């Protein structure tokens, strides 16, 4: 039976993620699908952006499951709507941030999170605490490149990522590094090589490939999130949203 992994990119900007990004991981028995949200932010760089992405993200996850997805990945390191989507979905819903942080702590004991903008520092600290990893959190670093500018100067991005990685390992004693934006896809190998040349051999985690393999592994082993932890919402009227968004809820007004 074919596994279908659906990637939901919780923004409206087309081209920032394509199926070509994950094509190397496809197999005869593993298919990838992808969708964006129809209403919401161009990128997620704040709590406000995240909040505006949530209805569309939840709806996209529900649509993906209804269309036959075996597992779903929310394509953002803020893991927007992760808990809510798990309440509504029965197939595994993967947050790349949660996945990357836990694997980083497993492989390196401590980890640093390297992302786009310094303004995300409080949001990431909240996620670290929520995921129970404060003791493993070495530091936060930002390359000062907005999400929508990531592809404009690859050499600048690479230099910034390497510089922040070297600082995190040497000064903050990080045992692993988490690339803190899914837009950094493909940067890990070159970054690992540059760090190794500096005598710093640490895991550099690219969150989307890791999320893909974890999602695939969960499906192949028959595992999903706990419905004791993420129980289905109680049915109730939900004003202003369609029934297809709120699942079993009563009349929508």
LOMI-371246 format. One line per 8 residues: number of its first residue (from 1); their letters; for each residue x, y, z of N, C-alpha, C. Coordinates in pm, 1 decimal, always signed. Last residue first. Example, Ala and Ser with C-alpha at 12.3 -4.5 7.8 and 13.67 -1.06 7.14 Angstrom:
BEGIN
2> sa> +1285.0/-225.0/+708.0/+1367.0/-106.0/+714.0/+1290.0/+3.0/+787.0 ~ +1319.0/-569.0/+780.0/+1230.0/-450.0/+780.0/+1320.0/-330.0/+780.0
//
This chain:
BEGIN
253> xxxxxxxx> -2277.4/+2971.3/+1203.4/-2353.2/+3092.3/+1177.2/-2274.1/+3192.8/+1100.8 ~ -2319.1/+2622.5/+1183.8/-2229.9/+2736.5/+1174.6/-2312.3/+2860.0/+1141.1 ~ -2430.3/+2363.7/+1396.5/-2460.5/+2464.4/+1294.8/-2360.1/+2578.9/+1300.0 ~ -2164.2/+2165.2/+1535.2/-2303.1/+2186.6/+1496.8/-2317.1/+2300.8/+1397.5 ~ -1866.2/+1986.2/+1435.6/-1939.3/+2089.9/+1507.0/-2081.0/+2104.7/+1452.5 ~ -1694.0/+1803.7/+1325.8/-1822.9/+1754.3/+1373.3/-1908.1/+1860.6/+1440.3 ~ -1512.0/+2032.4/+1146.1/-1537.7/+1890.5/+1163.6/-1678.3/+1860.0/+1206.1 ~ -1456.2/+2291.5/+1086.4/-1473.3/+2257.3/+1226.9/-1520.4/+2113.4/+1248.2
245> xxxxxxxx> -1437.0/+2313.6/+809.3/-1323.7/+2353.0/+891.6/-1336.6/+2300.8/+1033.3 ~ -1678.5/+2237.7/+714.8/-1566.6/+2156.4/+672.8/-1440.2/+2192.6/+750.9 ~ -1842.6/+2438.9/+808.0/-1846.1/+2309.0/+876.1/-1726.9/+2223.5/+837.0 ~ -1671.8/+2757.2/+815.3/-1748.1/+2653.6/+748.9/-1743.4/+2523.7/+827.9 ~ -1716.4/+3020.9/+1052.7/-1632.4/+2923.3/+984.8/-1719.3/+2814.3/+924.2 ~ -1893.9/+3182.7/+1187.3/-1799.2/+3245.7/+1097.6/-1707.0/+3151.7/+1023.7 ~ -1930.9/+3001.5/+1487.2/-1975.9/+3110.7/+1402.4/-1862.5/+3162.4/+1314.8 ~ -2001.0/+2691.8/+1561.3/-1881.3/+2771.1/+1538.7/-1915.0/+2880.6/+1439.6
237> xxxxxxxx> -2157.7/+2473.0/+1799.7/-2166.7/+2571.7/+1690.9/-2038.7/+2653.2/+1682.0 ~ -1983.1/+2164.3/+1870.2/-2051.5/+2286.9/+1914.3/-2064.2/+2380.3/+1794.8 ~ -1832.5/+1869.6/+1985.4/-1916.0/+1932.6/+1883.3/-1986.7/+2054.3/+1942.1 ~ -1505.3/+1878.7/+2123.0/-1649.0/+1858.1/+2141.9/-1725.5/+1931.4/+2032.4 ~ -1221.1/+1753.4/+1942.2/-1296.9/+1863.5/+2002.8/-1444.0/+1824.5/+2020.4 ~ -1051.5/+1450.4/+2028.8/-1133.9/+1523.8/+1934.1/-1208.4/+1637.0/+2004.6 ~ -743.6/+1479.0/+2220.3/-879.2/+1427.6/+2196.8/-954.5/+1512.5/+2095.9 ~ -448.4/+1430.7/+2255.1/-510.5/+1519.4/+2156.1/-650.7/+1468.9/+2124.0
229> xxxxxxxx> -404.9/+1242.9/+2452.9/-337.8/+1373.2/+2462.2/-403.7/+1476.4/+2372.1 ~ -559.4/+1038.7/+2361.2/-574.3/+1079.3/+2501.0/-513.7/+1217.3/+2522.4 ~ -469.0/+1000.0/+2109.9/-597.6/+1066.5/+2122.3/-636.8/+1089.0/+2268.6 ~ -134.4/+1044.4/+2016.2/-228.1/+990.9/+2114.7/-358.3/+1069.9/+2116.6 ~ -32.2/+1010.0/+1671.8/-39.9/+1082.0/+1798.1/-151.3/+1024.6/+1886.7 ~ +67.6/+682.5/+1549.1/+18.5/+818.4/+1531.2/+9.3/+883.8/+1669.1 ~ +209.4/+398.0/+1380.3/+198.3/+486.4/+1495.7/+140.8/+621.9/+1456.0 ~ +290.5/+200.4/+1198.7/+152.9/+203.4/+1246.5/+130.1/+292.0/+1367.4
221> xxxxxxxx> +532.6/+201.5/+1078.8/+523.2/+126.6/+1204.6/+384.7/+134.6/+1268.2 ~ +488.0/+359.0/+859.6/+533.1/+221.6/+836.5/+527.4/+136.7/+962.6 ~ +422.4/+605.0/+981.9/+323.2/+533.3/+901.4/+361.5/+386.3/+887.9 ~ +667.6/+665.6/+1103.4/+547.3/+648.5/+1184.6/+440.1/+570.2/+1108.1 ~ +836.4/+689.3/+878.7/+858.7/+585.0/+978.6/+737.3/+559.6/+1066.4 ~ +728.6/+914.3/+751.7/+730.6/+785.3/+682.4/+746.6/+670.7/+782.7 ~ +783.5/+1106.0/+950.8/+645.9/+1079.0/+909.2/+635.7/+942.5/+841.4 ~ +1063.9/+1091.2/+951.0/+989.4/+1056.2/+1071.9/+844.4/+1023.9/+1036.7
213> xxxxxxxx> +1119.8/+1178.7/+692.3/+1158.1/+1043.4/+731.1/+1085.8/+998.7/+858.6 ~ +1012.2/+1441.0/+701.7/+967.2/+1344.2/+601.2/+997.5/+1202.5/+645.9 ~ +1164.1/+1557.5/+905.0/+1019.2/+1541.1/+924.0/+962.6/+1439.1/+825.6 ~ +1415.3/+1557.0/+776.1/+1394.6/+1480.0/+897.9/+1246.3/+1454.9/+920.9 ~ +1367.2/+1732.6/+558.6/+1401.5/+1592.0/+535.5/+1380.1/+1505.0/+658.9 ~ +1302.3/+1967.5/+727.8/+1205.5/+1906.1/+636.5/+1243.7/+1762.1/+600.3 ~ +1527.2/+2045.1/+892.4/+1403.1/+1993.1/+950.7/+1306.8/+1925.8/+853.4 ~ +1847.7/+1954.2/+915.1/+1759.4/+2015.9/+815.9/+1619.1/+1962.2/+844.8
205> xxxxxxxx> +2081.8/+1985.1/+1159.1/+1953.5/+1924.0/+1127.6/+1873.3/+2010.8/+1031.7 ~ +2398.5/+1887.7/+1196.0/+2323.4/+2004.7/+1150.5/+2192.3/+1951.8/+1094.7 ~ +2604.5/+1750.8/+1447.4/+2490.9/+1732.9/+1357.6/+2426.4/+1867.6/+1324.5 ~ +2951.0/+1854.5/+1431.8/+2824.5/+1843.1/+1505.6/+2712.3/+1816.4/+1405.0 ~ +3265.8/+1913.6/+1440.6/+3181.3/+1810.5/+1381.0/+3058.6/+1788.0/+1468.3 ~ +3478.1/+2142.4/+1387.6/+3355.6/+2137.0/+1466.8/+3258.2/+2037.8/+1401.9 ~ +3695.4/+2218.7/+1240.1/+3716.9/+2127.3/+1352.0/+3595.9/+2109.6/+1440.8 ~ +3639.7/+2356.7/+1017.8/+3681.1/+2437.6/+1132.5/+3703.5/+2350.6/+1256.6
197> xxxxxxxx> +3545.5/+2156.2/+860.0/+3675.0/+2214.7/+824.1/+3730.1/+2302.0/+935.7 ~ +3296.8/+2125.9/+982.1/+3396.8/+2019.8/+997.8/+3536.1/+2071.3/+963.4 ~ +3170.6/+2357.0/+889.9/+3197.3/+2341.1/+1032.8/+3303.8/+2234.9/+1056.7 ~ +3154.0/+2297.8/+616.8/+3230.0/+2414.7/+661.2/+3264.1/+2404.8/+809.1 ~ +2988.2/+2069.5/+626.2/+3123.2/+2061.2/+570.1/+3209.3/+2177.3/+619.1 ~ +2752.0/+2177.0/+730.6/+2823.3/+2071.1/+803.5/+2968.0/+2061.2/+757.3 ~ +2684.9/+2351.7/+520.2/+2714.1/+2404.8/+653.4/+2792.1/+2303.3/+735.8 ~ +2632.2/+2175.4/+315.4/+2742.5/+2269.7/+300.4/+2783.3/+2328.7/+435.2
189> xxxxxxxx> +2409.2/+2040.6/+438.0/+2530.2/+1969.8/+395.6/+2649.6/+2063.2/+384.9 ~ +2206.3/+2234.9/+494.4/+2273.0/+2161.3/+602.0/+2404.3/+2099.2/+556.9 ~ +2053.8/+2357.1/+300.5/+2172.6/+2428.4/+350.0/+2258.0/+2344.1/+444.6 ~ +1818.5/+2233.8/+230.9/+1933.8/+2213.7/+144.3/+2060.6/+2280.3/+192.2 ~ +1600.9/+2475.1/+361.7/+1614.0/+2341.9/+305.4/+1733.0/+2334.5/+209.5 ~ +1535.6/+2706.6/+484.3/+1678.0/+2675.0/+477.2/+1702.3/+2536.4/+418.8 ~ +1264.2/+2715.7/+514.5/+1318.9/+2775.0/+393.2/+1468.7/+2754.2/+378.4 ~ +1219.9/+2635.3/+766.8/+1209.5/+2532.1/+664.5/+1253.2/+2584.3/+527.9
181> xxxxxxxx> +1444.4/+2741.2/+1008.1/+1347.1/+2785.7/+908.7/+1340.1/+2677.5/+803.4 ~ +1659.9/+2670.1/+1175.9/+1532.2/+2711.9/+1231.4/+1437.8/+2778.9/+1134.8 ~ +1853.0/+2398.8/+1200.9/+1821.7/+2504.5/+1105.6/+1677.5/+2547.0/+1130.1 ~ +2012.1/+2323.1/+1492.9/+1884.2/+2310.1/+1424.3/+1869.4/+2428.1/+1328.9 ~ +2300.7/+2150.4/+1591.7/+2243.7/+2274.0/+1540.0/+2114.2/+2242.8/+1467.0 ~ +2456.6/+2018.5/+1888.3/+2387.5/+2001.4/+1760.1/+2328.2/+2135.8/+1721.0 ~ +2583.9/+2104.6/+2110.2/+2623.8/+1974.7/+2058.3/+2558.4/+1942.6/+1926.5 ~ +2703.6/+2423.1/+2194.3/+2596.4/+2344.7/+2133.9/+2652.6/+2213.4/+2079.7
173> xxxxxxxx> +2856.5/+2610.4/+2335.6/+2877.3/+2466.1/+2357.9/+2760.4/+2381.9/+2307.2 ~ +2869.5/+2872.5/+2288.0/+2753.2/+2827.0/+2364.9/+2753.1/+2676.3/+2388.1 ~ +3110.1/+2903.7/+2148.3/+3081.6/+2990.5/+2262.7/+2968.7/+2938.0/+2351.0 ~ +3122.1/+2696.6/+1953.1/+3240.8/+2737.3/+2029.6/+3205.8/+2813.9/+2156.3 ~ +2857.1/+2667.9/+1856.4/+2932.9/+2552.3/+1904.9/+3047.6/+2596.2/+1996.1 ~ +2776.4/+2928.7/+1791.4/+2694.3/+2847.0/+1880.2/+2772.1/+2730.4/+1938.3 ~ +2980.2/+3011.2/+1612.9/+2960.5/+3080.2/+1740.4/+2883.4/+2992.7/+1839.3 ~ +2931.0/+2833.0/+1401.3/+3060.1/+2831.8/+1470.5/+3047.5/+2897.5/+1607.7
165> xxxxxxxx> +2670.3/+2920.1/+1328.9/+2694.2/+2784.5/+1376.5/+2824.6/+2773.2/+1453.4 ~ +2714.4/+3180.8/+1242.3/+2630.4/+3159.0/+1360.2/+2650.6/+3019.1/+1417.4 ~ +2878.1/+3122.2/+1019.5/+2926.9/+3207.2/+1128.9/+2845.9/+3186.6/+1256.3 ~ +2701.5/+2964.9/+864.5/+2826.3/+2907.6/+915.8/+2878.5/+2989.1/+1033.2 ~ +2499.7/+3153.4/+809.8/+2468.3/+3028.9/+880.7/+2594.1/+2967.3/+941.1 ~ +2645.8/+3347.6/+667.8/+2580.4/+3382.1/+793.9/+2549.2/+3257.1/+875.5 ~ +2729.5/+3204.5/+441.3/+2828.7/+3264.7/+530.6/+2768.2/+3295.8/+667.3 ~ +2476.8/+3138.7/+330.6/+2570.0/+3034.1/+373.6/+2671.6/+3090.1/+473.0
157> xxxxxxxx> +2373.6/+3395.9/+272.8/+2304.1/+3307.1/+365.2/+2399.3/+3201.0/+419.2 ~ +2560.1/+3486.0/+84.4/+2542.7/+3559.4/+210.5/+2475.8/+3470.4/+314.5 ~ +2514.1/+3296.4/-115.1/+2645.7/+3303.2/-51.1/+2638.2/+3378.0/+81.6 ~ +2250.3/+3346.7/-194.1/+2283.4/+3220.0/-129.0/+2417.8/+3224.4/-59.2 ~ +2034.8/+3574.2/-203.9/+2181.4/+3578.6/-198.6/+2228.1/+3455.5/-121.2 ~ +1763.3/+3504.2/-225.8/+1815.6/+3615.4/-305.8/+1968.0/+3621.5/-309.7 ~ +1628.7/+3319.6/-68.7/+1688.2/+3275.0/-194.0/+1757.1/+3382.0/-274.9 ~ +1535.7/+3473.0/+151.8/+1631.1/+3363.8/+170.7/+1701.5/+3326.2/+41.1
149> xxxxxxxx> +1345.2/+3666.3/+161.5/+1473.0/+3704.1/+100.1/+1574.3/+3589.5/+102.2 ~ +1130.4/+3576.5/+303.0/+1109.8/+3596.1/+159.7/+1236.5/+3640.4/+86.8 ~ +1237.9/+3573.4/+568.0/+1201.9/+3449.9/+498.5/+1195.3/+3470.4/+347.3 ~ +1516.4/+3802.3/+616.2/+1374.5/+3765.8/+619.6/+1346.1/+3641.9/+535.2 ~ +1804.3/+3766.2/+792.5/+1756.6/+3757.5/+654.6/+1609.9/+3717.2/+659.6 ~ +1954.6/+3738.5/+1030.6/+1904.4/+3869.4/+987.8/+1871.3/+3871.5/+838.4 ~ +2019.3/+3500.9/+1145.9/+2106.3/+3547.4/+1037.0/+2063.9/+3682.2/+981.0 ~ +2030.6/+3425.7/+1493.1/+1953.7/+3469.5/+1376.6/+2047.3/+3528.8/+1272.7
141> xxxxxxxx> +2023.5/+3186.2/+1761.3/+2097.4/+3271.9/+1669.9/+2007.9/+3308.4/+1552.0 ~ +2012.7/+3072.9/+2093.1/+1934.4/+3116.8/+1976.9/+2022.9/+3206.7/+1892.3 ~ +2137.9/+2787.8/+2279.9/+2132.0/+2927.9/+2238.9/+2040.7/+2946.1/+2118.5 ~ +2085.6/+2538.9/+2410.2/+2211.2/+2610.8/+2431.2/+2200.5/+2757.6/+2395.6 ~ +1862.0/+2344.2/+2564.7/+1864.6/+2459.6/+2475.1/+1988.3/+2543.5/+2502.7 ~ +1815.4/+2146.0/+2744.0/+1900.8/+2112.9/+2629.7/+1923.4/+2231.3/+2536.0 ~ +1638.6/+2245.0/+2926.8/+1770.5/+2204.3/+2976.3/+1867.4/+2173.5/+2862.5 ~ +1406.9/+2278.9/+2768.2/+1481.6/+2395.9/+2816.0/+1622.5/+2358.8/+2861.5
133> xxxxxxxx> +1229.1/+2100.7/+2658.5/+1369.7/+2089.3/+2620.8/+1455.5/+2205.9/+2670.2 ~ +949.5/+2075.1/+2643.8/+1022.6/+2016.0/+2755.4/+1172.0/+2006.7/+2734.1 ~ +800.6/+2207.6/+2460.7/+843.1/+2073.0/+2424.0/+931.7/+2008.1/+2529.9 ~ +771.5/+2453.6/+2585.9/+652.5/+2371.2/+2561.8/+690.3/+2227.2/+2531.9 ~ +1035.4/+2550.3/+2570.0/+975.9/+2518.5/+2700.5/+855.7/+2426.4/+2684.4 ~ +1053.7/+2581.8/+2290.6/+1149.9/+2497.1/+2362.6/+1091.9/+2454.7/+2496.6 ~ +847.7/+2767.9/+2248.7/+836.4/+2633.6/+2193.1/+931.8/+2536.9/+2263.7 ~ +953.2/+2993.3/+2382.6/+825.3/+2935.8/+2426.1/+809.3/+2792.8/+2374.8
125> xxxxxxxx> +1179.2/+3037.6/+2226.3/+1195.3/+3003.5/+2368.3/+1067.9/+2941.2/+2423.9 ~ +1053.1/+3110.6/+1988.9/+1127.4/+2984.8/+1994.5/+1150.9/+2942.3/+2138.8 ~ +937.9/+3355.2/+2064.7/+854.0/+3247.8/+2013.3/+924.3/+3113.1/+2024.3 ~ +1163.8/+3513.3/+2136.5/+1064.9/+3473.2/+2237.7/+977.1/+3356.7/+2191.8 ~ +1304.2/+3521.9/+1873.9/+1364.9/+3466.3/+1995.7/+1260.4/+3427.0/+2100.5 ~ +1218.7/+3648.8/+1651.3/+1158.3/+3518.7/+1679.4/+1209.9/+3456.2/+1807.8 ~ +1371.0/+3871.2/+1610.4/+1239.9/+3894.0/+1669.9/+1170.9/+3762.1/+1705.8 ~ +1592.8/+3795.8/+1462.1/+1604.1/+3793.7/+1608.0/+1468.5/+3810.1/+1676.1
117> xxxxxxxx> +1525.9/+3577.0/+1184.4/+1524.6/+3708.8/+1247.3/+1527.6/+3697.9/+1399.7 ~ +1587.6/+3297.9/+1105.7/+1594.5/+3413.7/+1015.9/+1614.0/+3545.9/+1089.6 ~ +1793.2/+3074.8/+1306.6/+1677.3/+3107.6/+1224.6/+1696.5/+3240.1/+1151.2 ~ +1910.3/+2813.6/+1487.0/+1956.5/+2921.8/+1400.4/+1846.4/+2953.4/+1300.3 ~ +1951.8/+2690.6/+1800.9/+1849.3/+2711.6/+1699.6/+1889.9/+2832.6/+1617.6 ~ +2159.0/+2440.9/+1946.4/+2129.6/+2581.3/+1918.9/+2034.7/+2588.6/+1800.0 ~ +2154.1/+2185.4/+2200.1/+2141.3/+2232.2/+2062.8/+2120.7/+2382.8/+2059.7 ~ +2284.8/+1902.3/+2380.3/+2242.6/+2042.3/+2374.6/+2235.4/+2085.1/+2227.6
109> xxxxxxxx> +2280.1/+1629.0/+2286.6/+2251.2/+1664.4/+2426.8/+2206.6/+1809.6/+2438.5 ~ +2287.4/+1546.8/+2025.2/+2391.3/+1637.4/+2072.0/+2382.5/+1676.8/+2217.5 ~ +2081.4/+1365.7/+1975.0/+2210.7/+1346.2/+1910.6/+2322.1/+1430.2/+1971.8 ~ +1864.6/+1453.7/+2132.8/+1906.1/+1314.0/+2138.0/+2048.7/+1296.5/+2084.7 ~ +1840.8/+1717.8/+2055.0/+1873.6/+1688.5/+2194.9/+1922.6/+1544.9/+2209.8 ~ +1770.3/+1672.4/+1786.2/+1892.7/+1745.1/+1818.8/+1936.3/+1717.5/+1962.4 ~ +1523.1/+1547.4/+1817.8/+1633.3/+1470.8/+1761.2/+1766.9/+1538.9/+1791.1 ~ +1380.2/+1763.4/+1926.2/+1395.6/+1640.3/+2003.6/+1509.7/+1554.9/+1949.0
101> xxxxxxxx> +1398.2/+1954.9/+1718.2/+1452.1/+1983.2/+1851.8/+1475.2/+1855.0/+1931.2 ~ +1269.3/+1827.7/+1502.6/+1410.1/+1862.8/+1493.6/+1471.6/+1886.3/+1630.8 ~ +1002.6/+1798.8/+1602.0/+1081.5/+1683.5/+1559.9/+1230.5/+1714.6/+1562.1 ~ +925.8/+2064.3/+1649.6/+923.8/+1966.8/+1757.8/+1013.4/+1847.9/+1724.5 ~ +957.0/+2161.3/+1382.3/+1033.0/+2217.1/+1493.5/+1039.9/+2117.9/+1609.0 ~ +779.2/+2015.4/+1222.0/+922.9/+2002.5/+1200.2/+1007.3/+2059.6/+1312.7 ~ +515.5/+1828.8/+1334.0/+570.6/+1962.9/+1342.1/+721.4/+1953.3/+1324.9 ~ +292.0/+1608.9/+1175.8/+428.5/+1631.4/+1220.9/+460.8/+1780.4/+1222.0
93> xxxxxxxx> +35.7/+1396.3/+1236.2/+63.2/+1534.4/+1195.1/+195.8/+1573.1/+1259.1 ~ -88.2/+1078.3/+1142.8/+16.9/+1157.4/+1209.3/+29.7/+1296.6/+1149.6 ~ -451.6/+1076.5/+1121.6/-319.9/+1038.5/+1071.6/-214.1/+1123.4/+1141.8 ~ -665.5/+1206.9/+1234.2/-633.6/+1074.8/+1287.3/-498.3/+1025.2/+1237.6 ~ -723.8/+1549.2/+1333.7/-677.8/+1447.5/+1239.8/-654.0/+1314.4/+1310.5 ~ -794.4/+1714.3/+1546.7/-890.9/+1691.1/+1440.2/-852.7/+1574.9/+1348.9 ~ -576.1/+1725.9/+1717.1/-708.6/+1699.0/+1773.3/-807.9/+1657.4/+1664.5 ~ -377.4/+1799.0/+1539.5/-375.8/+1663.3/+1594.1/-508.9/+1627.6/+1659.7
85> xxxxxxxx> -447.5/+2064.3/+1500.9/-458.1/+1971.0/+1389.0/-455.8/+1826.6/+1437.6 ~ -390.2/+2168.5/+1753.3/-527.2/+2171.6/+1702.4/-546.0/+2072.2/+1589.0 ~ -109.6/+2131.3/+1763.5/-197.0/+2062.7/+1859.4/-340.5/+2057.6/+1808.5 ~ -27.7/+2295.4/+1537.1/+6.4/+2153.8/+1549.9/-89.4/+2079.9/+1643.0 ~ -50.5/+2563.0/+1465.8/-170.2/+2480.5/+1468.3/-146.4/+2333.3/+1493.2 ~ +280.3/+2592.5/+1348.4/+150.5/+2657.1/+1371.3/+33.9/+2558.5/+1364.1 ~ +563.4/+2550.0/+1395.8/+464.2/+2442.7/+1415.6/+323.4/+2499.9/+1434.7 ~ +752.2/+2724.9/+1325.5/+670.0/+2765.1/+1438.5/+569.8/+2657.5/+1475.9
77> xxxxxxxx> +866.6/+2626.1/+1098.5/+933.9/+2596.1/+1225.3/+865.5/+2658.1/+1346.2 ~ +655.1/+2467.5/+863.6/+697.7/+2592.5/+928.5/+758.7/+2557.7/+1063.0 ~ +463.2/+2278.1/+730.1/+590.4/+2325.9/+676.2/+629.8/+2462.6/+732.3 ~ +342.2/+2002.9/+874.0/+317.2/+2147.0/+870.9/+450.3/+2216.2/+845.1 ~ +271.0/+1699.2/+718.9/+377.3/+1782.2/+776.6/+336.8/+1928.5/+763.1 ~ +88.6/+1400.3/+760.7/+87.4/+1541.0/+718.2/+199.5/+1614.9/+791.0 ~ +11.5/+1076.4/+627.8/+73.5/+1161.4/+729.2/+83.2/+1301.7/+671.6 ~ -152.4/+983.2/+432.4/-114.4/+889.8/+538.5/-50.3/+963.3/+655.4
69> xxxxxxxx> -425.6/+1139.7/+268.1/-290.6/+1148.7/+322.3/-269.4/+1045.6/+432.8 ~ -680.1/+1149.9/+146.6/-607.9/+1023.5/+154.4/-466.2/+1029.8/+206.4 ~ -834.9/+1369.7/+159.1/-788.6/+1331.0/+25.6/-699.2/+1208.2/+28.3 ~ -867.0/+1406.8/+429.7/-983.0/+1361.1/+352.5/-943.0/+1313.1/+213.2 ~ -613.5/+1508.4/+486.6/-652.3/+1377.1/+537.7/-770.3/+1321.5/+458.3 ~ -628.1/+1753.2/+349.4/-525.8/+1655.3/+313.8/-562.7/+1516.6/+363.5 ~ -834.2/+1885.9/+482.7/-850.4/+1852.6/+341.1/-751.5/+1744.0/+299.6 ~ -709.2/+1917.7/+732.3/-830.0/+1835.5/+720.6/-853.2/+1793.3/+576.3
61> xxxxxxxx> -501.2/+2090.1/+652.9/-470.1/+1958.5/+712.1/-590.8/+1866.3/+700.9 ~ -645.1/+2311.6/+566.8/-560.5/+2239.2/+471.9/-524.3/+2100.4/+523.4 ~ -766.0/+2394.6/+807.2/-849.7/+2351.0/+695.8/-768.4/+2268.4/+595.9 ~ -538.2/+2467.6/+952.2/-626.0/+2361.1/+1001.4/-711.3/+2305.8/+888.3 ~ -445.2/+2676.3/+788.5/-362.9/+2558.2/+812.9/-448.6/+2441.3/+858.8 ~ -649.8/+2864.9/+801.3/-615.2/+2804.3/+673.9/-534.3/+2677.4/+689.8 ~ -642.8/+2932.0/+1079.0/-761.8/+2872.6/+1016.6/-730.9/+2802.4/+885.4 ~ -355.8/+3025.2/+1108.8/-411.6/+2905.1/+1171.9/-539.0/+2851.2/+1106.1
53> xxxxxxxx> -237.2/+3255.6/+1019.2/-223.0/+3135.9/+936.1/-306.2/+3017.7/+985.9 ~ -266.1/+3445.0/+1212.6/-341.6/+3463.8/+1089.0/-334.5/+3342.0/+996.5 ~ -83.9/+3352.2/+1401.1/-226.8/+3350.6/+1431.8/-310.4/+3362.1/+1304.5 ~ +159.4/+3403.0/+1266.5/+119.2/+3266.1/+1297.8/-30.7/+3258.0/+1322.4 ~ +161.6/+3682.6/+1259.0/+161.5/+3604.4/+1135.0/+111.2/+3462.9/+1160.2 ~ +172.3/+3728.1/+1539.4/+58.0/+3773.4/+1460.5/+48.0/+3695.4/+1329.5 ~ +420.8/+3627.3/+1607.7/+302.2/+3565.1/+1662.5/+177.2/+3604.2/+1585.7 ~ +626.8/+3617.1/+1308.5/+577.5/+3678.2/+1431.8/+458.9/+3598.5/+1483.4
45> xxxxxxxx> +673.9/+3524.9/+1059.8/+788.7/+3579.7/+1130.5/+748.1/+3646.6/+1262.0 ~ +577.7/+3362.2/+785.5/+551.0/+3362.1/+930.0/+677.6/+3403.5/+1003.2 ~ +449.8/+3517.1/+485.8/+550.5/+3439.2/+557.6/+515.8/+3447.2/+705.7 ~ +208.8/+3612.2/+402.9/+306.3/+3576.3/+299.8/+420.6/+3494.5/+358.3 ~ -81.3/+3488.4/+589.5/+37.0/+3571.8/+568.2/+124.6/+3522.5/+453.7 ~ -406.7/+3414.2/+443.6/-311.3/+3419.8/+553.6/-189.3/+3500.4/+514.6 ~ -578.5/+3181.5/+248.4/-585.1/+3311.5/+316.0/-489.0/+3310.8/+433.3 ~ -507.1/+2934.3/+146.2/-566.9/+3033.4/+56.2/-570.7/+3173.2/+116.0
37> xxxxxxxx> -197.7/+2754.6/+191.1/-326.0/+2802.6/+239.7/-375.9/+2912.2/+145.3 ~ -71.0/+2494.6/-29.1/-58.8/+2620.4/+44.4/-194.0/+2651.9/+107.1 ~ +28.5/+2149.9/-50.6/-69.2/+2257.2/-65.3/-25.4/+2378.5/+15.1 ~ +132.7/+1837.7/-190.0/+164.8/+1967.9/-130.9/+49.2/+2063.9/-150.3 ~ +247.9/+1496.7/-165.2/+154.4/+1597.7/-211.6/+184.0/+1727.2/-137.0 ~ +438.0/+1208.9/-250.4/+427.5/+1337.2/-182.7/+320.4/+1423.6/-248.3 ~ +450.5/+856.9/-192.9/+408.8/+970.6/-275.9/+402.0/+1096.7/-190.6 ~ +600.5/+553.3/-192.3/+591.8/+677.9/-114.5/+566.3/+794.7/-209.3
29> xxxxxxxx> +659.2/+330.2/-338.2/+553.3/+317.2/-238.2/+540.4/+440.8/-150.3 ~ +863.1/+414.6/-498.1/+745.1/+358.3/-563.7/+627.7/+349.6/-467.4 ~ +955.0/+723.6/-333.6/+978.0/+584.9/-372.7/+853.7/+535.0/-446.7 ~ +1116.9/+1037.1/-262.5/+1003.7/+959.2/-311.8/+1048.7/+817.2/-347.1 ~ +1324.3/+1199.3/-200.6/+1284.3/+1102.6/-97.8/+1168.2/+1013.8/-143.7 ~ +1362.6/+1382.1/-405.2/+1466.8/+1282.2/-380.5/+1426.5/+1173.3/-280.4 ~ +1129.1/+1551.4/-382.3/+1132.8/+1444.4/-482.2/+1243.0/+1341.6/-456.1 ~ +1116.5/+1770.7/-227.9/+1115.0/+1641.4/-158.1/+1118.7/+1523.5/-254.5
21> xxxxxxxx> +1127.3/+1980.0/-407.2/+1212.9/+1984.7/-288.5/+1221.7/+1849.5/-218.8 ~ +929.4/+1938.8/-593.8/+1066.1/+1907.6/-631.0/+1161.1/+1905.6/-512.5 ~ +705.3/+2046.8/-483.3/+723.4/+1903.2/-468.6/+863.3/+1859.4/-509.4 ~ +807.3/+2353.5/-323.5/+756.0/+2277.2/-436.3/+775.8/+2128.8/-409.3 ~ +785.0/+2662.3/-159.8/+798.6/+2517.3/-145.4/+738.6/+2451.8/-268.3 ~ +766.5/+2905.2/-275.4/+859.4/+2893.9/-163.2/+881.3/+2747.6/-125.2 ~ +569.3/+2906.7/-466.1/+706.5/+2883.5/-509.1/+805.5/+2868.8/-396.4 ~ +348.0/+3151.2/-327.4/+372.6/+3037.5/-415.6/+520.6/+3028.8/-453.3
13> xxxxxxxx> +245.8/+3238.1/-15.1/+347.2/+3267.6/-116.1/+378.7/+3144.3/-199.9 ~ +81.6/+3196.4/+198.8/+17.3/+3211.8/+67.4/+117.1/+3232.2/-45.7 ~ +144.1/+2934.3/+443.6/+152.5/+3072.0/+395.6/+89.9/+3077.0/+256.0 ~ +204.9/+2672.3/+544.3/+99.4/+2756.1/+601.8/+110.8/+2905.1/+568.5 ~ +210.3/+2394.8/+350.3/+289.7/+2515.8/+373.2/+193.2/+2625.5/+417.4 ~ +183.5/+2064.8/+412.7/+102.9/+2186.9/+415.8/+194.8/+2304.4/+446.2 ~ +247.1/+1772.4/+250.1/+313.6/+1887.0/+311.7/+223.2/+2008.9/+298.8 ~ +163.4/+1439.7/+292.1/+115.5/+1568.9/+242.1/+184.1/+1680.5/+321.1
5> xxxxx> +250.3/+1127.5/+190.9/+286.7/+1232.8/+285.6/+250.5/+1366.7/+223.2 ~ +124.2/+816.8/+152.6/+110.0/+952.1/+98.0/+143.2/+1051.7/+208.8 ~ +224.7/+491.3/+72.6/+220.1/+595.6/+173.9/+212.7/+730.8/+104.4 ~ +53.8/+221.8/-83.5/+135.5/+341.8/-97.3/+113.8/+437.3/+19.7 ~ +84.4/-119.4/+0.0/+0.0/+0.0/+0.0/+88.3/+124.9/+0.0
//
